[in-house]
Amino acid sequence: MPGPVYDVTEVTIDGQVLEPEEYRVDAPGRLVRVGGGCWPDCQDMSAPPGEEGTFAVTYRIGLPVDEAAVAAVSEMTCHLLKGCAGGENGSCGCNANRNFTRYVRQGVELDLPDPEVVYSQGRTGLPLVDAWLMVVNPYHLDSASGVYSPDFRRPRVQQWP
């Protein structure tokens, strides 16, 4: 099955729903029948799922998230909702055109990070979001890394009958 499999919602063969104990998912996205059963060799592709002669798998794509990811997404959502709510009182400053980085008034000094520098470093300026991004992607990679070995022979995949 393409994509990282978060969970399998339902597997049907000839309209009959299989129990979750009758199958499992092995990496990378390989659905395995448990208990000695076999998957169908062919199916009627013109029939809708759930009919006689069909085989259908319903699953969700994704990876499980931890509490830190939930906190980061919550902070980002709150930030966007405050600034994008419209009206005059958008309190997060999403739409503000801030052109200063240092503020001094009545003995109070406040240094603010330059937004262009923050964004160019792949950060958002939100503490929880930036901390989570540094944990899951410390080197600011654009895509996942991979390892290839010249000794490993890839299995042959049939492209045409």
C-alpha positions, -999 to +999 in steps of 0.1 A: +000+000+000+015+034-009+024+059+018+031+052+055+001+032+068-013+047+100-040+020+104-062-002+084-099+007+087-114-022+068-106-051+045-134-067+024-133-098+002-164-105-018-184-081+003-174-099+036-155-078+061-124-095+076-117-093+113-086-072+122-070-104+136-069-119+102-044-095+087-014-073+096+007-046+079+044-052+075+068-025+064+068-011+038+030-011+036+027-048+029-007-063+039-001-098+052-029-124+057-026-141+091-038-177+098-030-194+066-055-176+043-046-163+009-056-130-008-077-132-040-057-138-072-079-114-093-110-093-089-137-076-110-124-041-114-157-029-129-178-038-098-180-014-069-163-024-037-183-047-015-198-067-044-191-103-053-156-107-069-141-076-053-113-070-028-109-037-011-087-022+016-095+010+034-067+026+053-054+059+066-020+073+055+002+090+081+024+086+111+015+086+147+023+119+165+035+125+200+024+151+226+051+175+214+037+175+179+002+181+192+014+210+212+033+225+182+002+221+159-020+236+186+003+267+190+004+272+152-033+268+149-040+293+177-015+317+162-032+315+128-067+318+142-059+349+162-042+367+133-065+355+105-098+361+123-102+395+106-112+427+122-090+452+139-080+432+169-060+404+153-038+399+184-010+377+171+004+401+146+004+378+115-005+406+093+016+432+110+043+448+089+069+452+117+099+472+106+118+474+138+138+449+159+146+470+190+122+489+212+132+512+240+107+532+260+107+545+296+136+523+307+122+492+291+143+476+263+129+449+241+149+431+214+128+414+187+142+389+162+143+401+126+114+382+109+134+378+076+162+361+094+138+339+114+120+328+082+152+323+062+164+298+088+132+277+084+117+288+117+083+303+125+090+325+155+067+304+177+087+286+205+069+253+205+067+250+168+104+259+163+115+235+191+095+206+175+109+213+141+144+213+154+138+179+170+123+162+140+145+179+114+176+193+130+195+198+097+166+214+078+165+186+052+140+191+023+133+153+020+139+121+039+174+106+036+179+072+021+207+046+020+215+026-011+238-004-013+253-018-045+252-052-029+214-052-025+195-066-054+161-051-058+133-076-065+121-079-100+087-062-106+065-073-134+053-043-155+033-060-181+019-096-186 
